[in-house]
Amino acid sequence: MEVTATGAALGARVTGVDLAKLPPTGAGGTGIREAFLEYSVLLFPDQTLSKQEQVRFSTLFGSPVVHPTNTRDRDAEVPEVTLISNIVQDGEPIGALGNRELEFHADLVFLHVPGSVSVLHCLAAPDSGGDTYWSSNCAARDALSSEMVARLQDRQVVYIHRNPSYNPDPPARHPLLCRHPESKRDFLFVSPSSADSIPGMGNEESRALLDELLDHATQEQFVWCHRWCPVGVVVWDNRSTLHRRDGFGAEHRRIMHRTQMLGPLTA
C-alpha cells in the first residue's frame, strides 16, 4: 500500500490495496486508519465495491448507521447504504442531494452525536462540475490568533435544522474548539448548516462571529479539491474537515453510494 499526500493542507491518495478484499482486521486496515488520522481525507482510485463490501470496509472507521435523513432507495438488505444521485425517474429523484451547489458544511451537525466519518463510492460522475472540496479544521485552528482562541474558549454553537422533524429536544450544542477523540489534534469546528446561535452572545455578535470563523476556516490555503472519476472511493473525517460541492448540469449523471458513521465530536 502506498500513501501519497496531496500537497494541500489535507488529503492523501492511497493505492496498492483492493478494498473489496481488505480484511476487517490486519496490517492493511491499521495502515489505512493511521493515514486517515493524519490526512483527514483519503482517496482510493479505481475501486469497485458491492454494497456489502462497502459496509464491511466502512467498519474500519466505526459502525455504519442507517442515515438519519436520506431515505430514498434504501436497500432492505443493506440499509446502511444511501444513494446519492441527481437522476430522476418517473418524475421522482432516485437519490439524495440532486445537482445543486452545496456550501461548506459538516454532516449531521444538528444531532447530539453528529457525523464522524463518511465513505462515498463513486459509480458515475459528471464530465464537468460536481467537484468536492474539503477544508482542514486542524489547519484553521492552528492559524487562529491567541486572542481569538481566548475568545472562543468554552463557547458553543446551537445547531437547528430547517426541518423541525430532524431536531432533537433540546437542540444540539457543539464546542467551537475541539480535540479529536482519536488523533488528539486540536481543531476549529463551525458548520454554517443549521448554525443558529452562540449562547451568551447577542444575535448580531453571534452571527458576525460565525461568519468570520467560516471565512477563516475555508481559506484557499486550507482547502483541497477533488474531481470525481467513476469507480473510486473517498473517506473523510466529518470532525476535522468541512466539505462542499460544485453544482453541475442536470443533463449529467452522478451516482454514488454513501455510508455514514456517527461519533463523539471531541475528546
C-alpha positions in Angstrom: 0.0 0.0 0.0 1.3 3.4 -0.9 0.0 6.7 0.6 0.8 9.9 -1.3 -0.1 13.3 0.2 -1.9 15.8 -2.0 0.4 18.6 -1.0 -2.6 20.6 0.3 -3.4 21.1 4.0 -5.2 17.7 4.0 -5.9 14.7 1.8 -3.9 11.7 0.5 -4.2 9.2 -2.3 -4.0 5.5 -1.4 -3.0 2.9 -4.0 -1.9 -0.7 -3.9 -4.9 -2.0 -1.9 -8.1 -3.7 -3.0 -10.8 -2.5 -0.7 -13.2 -5.3 -1.7 -10.8 -7.9 -0.4 -9.4 -6.0 2.6 -9.9 -8.0 5.7 -11.7 -6.1 8.6 -8.6 -6.6 10.8 -4.9 -6.7 9.9 -2.0 -4.5 8.8 -3.8 -3.1 5.8 -6.6 -1.8 7.9 -4.2 -0.4 10.5 -2.3 1.5 7.9 -5.4 3.0 6.4 -6.6 4.1 9.9 -3.2 5.7 10.6 -3.3 7.6 7.2 -6.8 8.7 7.8 -6.0 10.2 11.2 -3.0 12.0 9.6 -4.6 13.3 6.4 -8.4 13.5 7.3 -9.4 12.7 3.7 -8.3 9.6 1.8 -8.9 8.9 -2.0 -8.8 5.3 -3.2 -8.9 5.4 -7.0 -10.1 2.6 -9.2 -12.1 0.8 -6.6 -15.4 -1.1 -7.2 -17.3 -2.3 -4.2 -20.7 -4.0 -3.7 -22.9 -2.5 -1.1 -22.0 -5.3 1.3 -18.3 -4.7 0.7 -18.6 -1.0 1.2 -20.3 -1.6 4.6 -17.6 -4.0 5.6 -14.8 -1.5 4.6 -16.6 1.2 6.5 -16.4 -0.7 9.7 -12.7 0.3 9.8 -14.0 3.7 10.9 -16.9 2.9 13.1 -20.3 1.3 12.9 -22.3 2.3 9.7 -25.8 3.5 10.5 -28.9 3.9 8.6 -28.7 7.5 7.5 -31.0 9.6 9.8 -32.4 11.8 6.9 -31.6 10.3 3.5 -34.2 7.6 2.9 -34.5 7.2 -0.9 -33.6 3.9 -2.4 -32.9 2.3 0.9 -32.0 -1.3 0.3 -33.8 -3.7 2.7 -30.8 -6.0 2.7 -28.2 -3.2 3.1 -30.0 -0.3 4.7 -26.7 1.4 5.8 -26.0 2.4 2.1 -27.6 5.6 0.9 -27.9 6.5 -2.8 -26.6 10.0 -3.8 -27.8 10.9 -7.3 -29.4 13.6 -9.4 -31.2 11.1 -11.7 -34.9 11.5 -12.0 -37.2 8.6 -12.9 -40.9 8.9 -13.5 -40.8 12.4 -12.1 -39.1 11.4 -8.9 -35.4 11.6 -7.8 -33.9 8.2 -7.2 -31.4 9.5 -4.7 -30.5 12.5 -2.5 -28.8 15.9 -3.0 -29.6 16.4 -6.7 -27.3 18.6 -8.7 -27.3 21.9 -6.9 -24.2 23.5 -5.3 -23.7 22.7 -1.7 -21.9 25.1 0.6 -19.2 24.2 3.1 -20.7 22.2 6.0 -20.3 19.2 8.3 -22.7 16.4 8.1 -25.5 15.8 10.7 -24.2 18.6 12.9 -27.8 19.1 14.2 -27.6 15.8 16.1 -26.2 15.5 19.6 -23.8 12.8 18.2 -23.0 14.1 14.8 -21.4 12.5 11.7 -17.9 11.3 12.4 -16.8 9.5 9.2 -18.3 9.4 5.7 -17.5 6.9 2.9 -18.5 7.8 -0.7 -18.2 5.3 -3.5 -18.5 6.9 -6.9 -20.2 4.9 -9.6 -20.9 7.7 -12.2 -19.6 11.3 -12.3 -20.3 14.4 -14.4 -17.9 15.3 -17.2 -17.7 18.7 -15.7 -18.9 20.2 -12.4 -19.7 18.3 -9.2 -16.2 18.7 -7.8 -15.9 18.3 -4.0 -13.8 20.5 -1.7 -12.6 19.7 1.8 -11.1 22.3 4.2 -8.9 21.4 7.2 -10.3 22.3 10.6 -7.0 21.4 12.1 -5.1 23.9 9.9 -7.7 26.5 10.6 -7.3 26.0 14.4 -3.5 26.3 14.1 -3.9 29.6 12.3 -6.1 31.2 14.9 -4.6 34.1 16.8 -4.2 33.7 20.6 -6.7 36.4 21.1 -9.3 34.5 19.0 -8.6 31.3 20.8 -9.2 33.0 24.2 -12.5 34.5 22.8 -13.7 31.0 21.6 -12.7 29.1 24.8 -15.7 27.3 26.2 -18.0 28.8 23.6 -20.6 26.5 21.9 -22.9 26.8 18.9 -26.5 25.7 18.9 -27.5 23.9 15.7 -31.1 23.7 14.5 -32.0 22.1 11.1 -34.6 23.8 9.0 -36.7 20.6 9.0 -38.1 20.5 12.5 -38.6 16.7 12.4 -34.8 16.2 12.4 -34.1 18.2 15.5 -33.7 16.6 19.0 -35.1 18.2 22.1 -33.2 20.1 23.4 -31.3 21.2 20.3 -27.7 20.0 19.8 -24.8 22.2 21.0 -21.2 21.7 19.9 -18.0 23.4 21.1 -16.1 25.7 18.7 -12.7 24.5 19.9 -12.4 20.7 20.0 -9.8 18.0 20.5 -10.1 15.0 18.2 -11.1 11.9 20.2 -8.6 9.7 18.3 -5.8 11.8 16.9 -5.9 14.2 19.8 -5.3 17.1 17.4 -7.0 20.4 18.2 -9.4 21.7 15.6 -11.9 24.5 15.0 -15.5 23.3 14.5 -18.0 25.6 12.9 -20.6 24.5 10.3 -22.9 27.1 8.7 -25.5 24.4 8.0 -28.0 24.7 10.9 -25.8 27.0 12.9 -28.3 29.0 14.9 -26.5 31.0 17.7 -23.7 31.1 20.2 -25.2 31.1 23.7 -24.2 34.1 25.7 -23.9 36.4 22.7 -26.5 38.7 21.1 -27.8 37.8 17.7 -25.7 40.2 15.7 -22.5 39.5 17.5 -23.1 35.7 17.3 -23.8 35.9 13.5 -20.8 38.1 12.8 -18.5 35.7 14.7 -19.9 32.6 12.9 -19.4 34.3 9.5 -15.9 35.4 10.5 -14.9 31.9 11.6 -16.4 30.3 8.4 -14.4 32.7 6.2 -11.3 31.8 8.2 -11.8 28.1 8.1 -12.4 27.9 4.3 -9.5 30.0 3.1 -7.9 28.6 0.0 -4.7 27.6 1.8 -6.7 25.1 3.9 -8.7 23.5 1.0 -8.2 20.5 -1.3 -10.4 19.9 -4.4 -11.2 16.5 -5.8 -12.6 16.0 -9.3 -14.5 12.7 -9.2 -13.9 9.8 -11.6 -16.1 6.7 -11.7 -15.2 3.6 -9.6 -13.4 5.4 -6.8 -13.8 5.8 -3.0 -13.3 8.8 -0.8 -13.3 8.6 3.1 -13.4 11.8 5.1 -13.4 12.9 8.7 -16.5 14.9 9.4 -14.9 16.4 12.6 -11.6 17.7 11.3 -12.9 18.9 7.9 -15.7 20.8 6.3 -16.8 20.0 2.7 -18.7 21.5 -0.2 -19.7 20.6 -3.7 -19.9 22.5 -7.0 -23.2 22.4 -8.8 -23.4 20.6 -12.2 -25.8 20.4 -15.2 -28.9 18.3 -14.8 -28.1 16.5 -18.0 -25.1 14.9 -16.3 -25.4 11.6 -14.3 -24.0 11.4 -10.8 -24.4 8.1 -8.8 -22.7 7.4 -5.5 -23.2 5.1 -2.6 -22.6 6.6 0.9 -22.1 5.0 4.3 -22.2 7.1 7.4 -20.7 6.7 10.9 -21.7 8.8 14.0 -19.4 9.5 16.9 -18.3 12.0 19.6 -17.0 15.3 18.3 -14.3 15.9 20.9 -12.2 14.0 23.4 
